[in-house]
């Protein structure tokens, strides 16, 4: 069982990635995972049953328990495996791009293409992200941490290149980018995937880099100087202040 990804920026080649080493010797593991995600996307995680997953995968109910403890375990495995695969693609895209702005563009485009090509994954990921009791909490946190590290790397490079401000609050930058991309994916899902998700990559990067100000005059008139707030968490301090 293989999963296909196609990323135009930095991932410009089709790769077949085994969902785990188990799949090499037995494709039932991968088939169950993929089938489970389809069922979760249609039925919702809490309404889905082992019997529905087994039927979708073409296996007996009991076969599921040869590979997974329960339904929760299936979801945890899926996020663990997919997180590694997806973020390997993200890092590859960033590493292949030249310059901070193009690295940011590569990251956003690769992310949108990955979710755009796997709507079931997008549905399950969005549902788990917004759940009040996450089954895959540790996996979601790891994905967010890895993504934040990539964003920090890109911003620091942009600061060195002089194309990104040095008074940025890095924690806010991470939340801004990750949260905005999540909202864009959510809007795409609610539209019924009626347009190409990756088409939003360039508008997003323009928003991240240029903001919503009306030019230098507007900025000088309305934006207050950024000052450090000693009571704020360290990751919400201006980045250059924290590093000084």
Number of C-alpha atoms within 10 A of each C-alpha: 19 16 14 12 22 17 23 15 22 21 21 12 11 11 14 12 12 17 22 17 11 14 15 13 9 11 16 19 24 23 20 25 24 23 20 27 25 20 24 23 20 14 13 15 19 9 9 17 17 18 14 16 25 20 15 16 22 14 15 13 16 11 14 22 13 10 16 17 10 12 18 15 13 23 21 18 16 21 23 17 15 18 18 16 17 18 18 11 22 26 19 17 26 26 15 14 17 11 15 23 21 17 27 28 22 29 30 25 26 30 22 24 22 22 19 20 17 14 19 21 21 22 22 20 20 17 17 18 17 9 11 8 9 14 17 20 15 13 21 19 12 15 19 16 13 17 19 19 13 19 23 17 15 22 25 18 17 19 17 13 13 11 14 18 17 17 17 18 20 23 17 14 18 21 14 13 20 16 12 14 18 17 13 16 24 17 13 19 19 11 10 9 14 9 12 12 21 20 12 17 22 15 11 20 20 13 13 17 14 12 11 10 12 9 10 8 9 10 12 10 8 9 9 8 8 11 10 17 11 9 8 9 9 16 14 18 23 21 22 16 14 14 7 5
